[in-house]
Amino acid sequence: MYFGGWDGRDRMKDIDTKKCPVYMLTGEYDWSNTPAMSQATCDKIPGGKHQAMKGLGHFPATENPKVFVGY
């Protein structure tokens, strides 16, 4: 489901983060979209920012809302 269909990875370099800032958050324990995968995507976006959320997984807002809000 996550890896099929349209693939826009070759367009990441064209995102203008001055017009549309990109901030990516990934749960430390997210197995379907790991922090390494998110960082690799972010590295292709000039000016993009990524942060792994410690102690959280794929659904951080429901897993631990108090910790999630801090991000």
Sequence and secondary structure as in RCSB ss.txt:
>XXXX:A:sequence
MYFGGWDGRDRMKDIDTKKCPVYMLTGEYDWSNTPAMSQATCDKIPGGKHQAMKGLGHFPATENPKVFVGY
>XXXX:A:secstr
  SSS   GGGGGG  TTTS  EEEEETT SSS HHHHHHHHTTSTT EEEEETT  S HHHH HHHHHT 
